[in-house]
């Protein structure tokens, strides 16, 4: 139903906007709940047991996180008498708030619900889960980061980078690989947040661009696993060739856009005299880079047998999309404007 879908998408959008623009905890919690109630019918609209299971897992985990967040804010309000977001005074309520937001973001070790449910969703729902659904919790974390324990935040960030790298090593399904990639990138965002929140915003923006472009390619070429990926070259060869460059950008190799936030985060960690943490971040990047290179090998250096006897593309119906091309350009060519980005930090 077009009207029902439009209403759900509007509620999904307005819930995130309410949370991001609010300074009162009740409004922020209300926006999160509106967002959750709107996404659940979208997740379960496919009449399949795995879609129903994914929606149920998402509902249960988000309910626990929302209850914990509401309890933390009520506990803080009982001590301070205020409901403003930036006024978290008690250590217990701050700890509970940190755990609740980490559950909503699927930061390790609270990541298992995301990797389990992502396999039951289609590519469009996966794109929403890994991009739009990160905005509201990330906005709350950035606002409350001065009150959070920096040691706890950096520890969770380092753990997310390692688990995101390890978890994707033996995965044959692209959706799970992108889920572990999301966990690893969230680790990079979280680890620098206590020291430079603006750098977290830059990393989030680049991550959203890269992930959106990858999923748009996957939706265009109908790729859900490595076997489908290897045989997708016959559908749209130029777009298929760009997949290798996008994977290199997602892995953080220069001169792609994904290199910018990693470089600046490592520079900030070294300025804070956290050499061991910067070394751990580099090692975790090598783990993630391994499965990106494995996907790049499939896309660029192997050729799956073609079911078509003719090499002509007269059977193929290409639908050029200018928005996809624009996102790909932004995801791969931001490095020349690095001095301008650095001046804003």
N, C-alpha and C positions, 0 to 999 in steps of 0.2 A: 504494500500500500504506500503510495507516494506521500500522502499526507502524514501518515504515521512515521515514515522514515524522516521526513522533513522536521517533524516535531522532535524526534529523538536527537537528530543532529543539532538542532537549535538548542535543546536542553543541555546536550553535551558541551557545546561551545559556551553557553552562558554560564554554566556551572564553573568552568575553568576561569572565565573572565571575572566572575564574582570573587573567587578565591584569590586571584592574583591582584585584584584592586582593593581588597578589603584591609582594614587595619584593626578590625574587631574579630575576636576568635569565633564568635557565634556565626557571623557572616561567612568566615572562611570555612568553618565546618559545614555550614549549609551548602556552600558551593561544591565542596567535595562530595557530599551526599547526593546532590542533584546530578553531578557528573557520573557517580557510580550507578545510580538508578537509570540513567539514560543509556549507559554503555551495555548493561546486562541484556536488554532485548536485542541489541545489535549483535552481541556475541552468540546468542542462542537462536537467531533467526534461521540458521541452517538446521533443517530437521535431521539431525544426526546425533547419535549418543555422545560422540567426542565433543561436539559443540556444546551440548547440554552440560557435560562434565566440566568443560572449560569455564562456562558461565558460573557454574556452582562453585568451583574453586575460587574464582575471582571474587564472587560475592562474599564467601566466608572469610577470605583473607582481608578484604577491604573492610568488612564489618568489624573484625577484631582490631584493625588499625584505627578505624574511626572511633570506636569505643575507647581505646587507649588514649587517643588524642583528646577526646572530650573530657575524659577523667583527668588528664594532666592539666588541661586548661582550667577546669573547675577547682582542682587542688591549688593551682597557682592563684586563682582569683580569691580563694578563701583566705590566703595569706596576705595578698597585696591589695585586694579590693578593686582591682582593675582587670579589664578584659582585652587590653591592647596587646597586639601580637609581639611587639618589640620589648615587652616588659615581663620576661620570664625570670623570676627571682629565686625560686626554690630549686635546689639541685635535684630533688626527686622528680618533680614535675618536668624539669628540663630533660632528664634522662628518659622518662617515659615518652615525652614528645619526640625525642631523637629516635627512639625505637619505632614509634608509630610511623614517622615519616620515612624511615628506612624501609619499613615493610611496604609502604605504598610505592616506593621507588624500586623495589626489588634489589636493594643493595645487599651484598653478601654480609652475613650468613642468612639473610631473610629472602633469598632469591629463588628458592625451590618452587614456589607456586608459579612463577613466570615461566620457567623452563618446562614445567609439566603442562600448563594450559596452552602454551603457544602452538603446540602441535595440533590442537583441535580447531584452530581458526584458519580462515582463508587469508590471502595476502593483504587484502584491504584492512581487515580487522587487525592483523599483525602490525601493519603500518600505524594505525591509530594507537595501539597499545604501546608501541616502542617510541612514539614521538609525542603526540598530543597529550597522552595521559601522564607524561613526565613533567609537564609544565607547572601544574598547580602545586604538587608537593615540592618541586624544586624552588618555586617562589617562596613558599613558607620556610624552607630550610635556609635560603639566602637571608631572609629577614631575621631569623632567629639565630643565625650562626655566631654572632658575637657572644651570646649567652651559653652556647654549647661547649662541651669539653673538647678542646682541640686534639688532645691525645686520642680520645675515643673516635673522633671524626677521621683523623688520619689513619688510624688502625683499620677502621671499616673500609676506607678507601683503598688501602694497600691490599686488604683481603679480597676486595671486589676485583681489583686488577688481576690478582693471581688466579682466582677462581674463574673469572671470565676468560682468561687465557687457557687454563687447563681444561675447562669444560668443553670448549669447542674443538679440541684436538681430534677426537674420533667421531665427530658427528657427521652422518651422511645427509641429514636434512637441512636445507638452507634456512628454514624458519628457526630451528634451534641454534644454528650457528649465529644468526642475527640476534637472537636473545642473549647468548653469551657475549657477543660483541657489545650489546647494550650494557650488560653488567660491567664489562671492562671499562667502557667509556664513562660510565657513572662513577667508577672508582677514580678516574682521572679528575672528574669534576669535584668529587667530594674531598679529595686529598689536599687540594689547594684552597678550599673554601675558607678555612680559618685565617688565612694570610692575605688572600687577594680575591674577594668575591667577584670582582669584575672579570677576572680571568675565567672563573667558572661560567659566567654568562657567555663569554666568547666560545669556550669549549662546547657549551650546550648548543649554541647557534650553528657551529660547524658540524656537530654531530647530527643535528636535525636535517641539515642540508644533505649530508652524505647518506644518511639512512633513507631519507625520502627518495633520493635519486636511485639508490640501489633497489628499493621496493618498486618504484615505477618501472624500472627495467625488468624486474622479475615478473610483474603483472603483464607487461607487454609481451614478453617472451614465454610466459606460462611456465616458469621454472619453480619447482618446489623441492627438488632433490638434485643430487649430483648427476644422476643419469639423464634427467630432463635437461640439466644445464649443458651437458656435453653435446646433446643433439639439437640445441637451440640455434646453432649458427645458421641453419638454413632458413630460419624465419625472418631474421633481420640482421644481416651481417655487420653493418656499421654500428648498430646499437650493441650487438654482441661483443664487438671489439672494444667498445667503450667500457664494458664491464671490467676488463682487466685494469684499466686506469682507475676506475672507481674503487676497486678492491685495494689497489696500492694507496690511494688516498685514505681509505678507511684504516689501513694498517699504519699510517703515519709516515710514509716515506716521502722525502723531498723529491721534486719541488711541488708536491700536491698540497691542497688546502689542509688536509689532516695533519700535516707536519707542524703547522703554525702553533696550535694550542699545546701540543706536547713539548715543543721546544721552549715555549714561554713558561710552562709549568715547571719543567726541569730547571730552568734558569731561576725561577722564584724559589724552588726548594733549595738550590745551592746557596742563594742569598740568605736564606733562613738557617744556613749551616746544617742542613739535613742531608748530608752526603749519602748516608746509608739508605735513606728512603728514596732518594733519586736513583740510586743504583738498583734498588728493588723495582722501581717503576720501569726502568729500562729493560730489566730481565723479563718482567711481565709482558712488555711490548713485544719481545721476541717470541713469546708463546703465542700471542695473538697473531703475530705476523706469519707464523708457520701455517695456520689454517687459511689465512688470506692468500698466501702463496700457493697453497694446494688448490684453492679455487681458481687462482689465476692460471695455474698450469693446465687445469681442465679447459679453461676458456681459450687459451692462446696457443698451447703447444700440443694439443691433442685434437683429433678430428674423428668424430663419431660417424659410423656408416649412415649414409643418407637413404631414406626410404624412397626417394624420388629417383627414377631412372634418368631423367633429364636434369641438367645443371641450370637450365633456364629458370628464371624466377617469375614466369608468367602466371603460375598458380597462386603465388603469394600475394596477399592483399595487405599492403603497407598503409598504416594510418599514422602519418607524421604528427607529432605533438610538440608544439613550440615550448610549452611549459616544461616538459621533460628536458629539452635541450638547454633551457635557461638554468635549471637546477643543476644539471651536470656541469655546466661551465662554472657556476659558483662553487661547486664542490671540488673542483680541481684546479682553479686558477686564481685563488685568493692570495698566493704568496707574494706577487709583485707589490701588493699594497700593504705589506707587513709593516713598514715604517709608520704609515698612517694609523694602523691598528695599535701599534705600540704606543704612539703618542696619546691615544685615548685611554690607555690603561694607567 
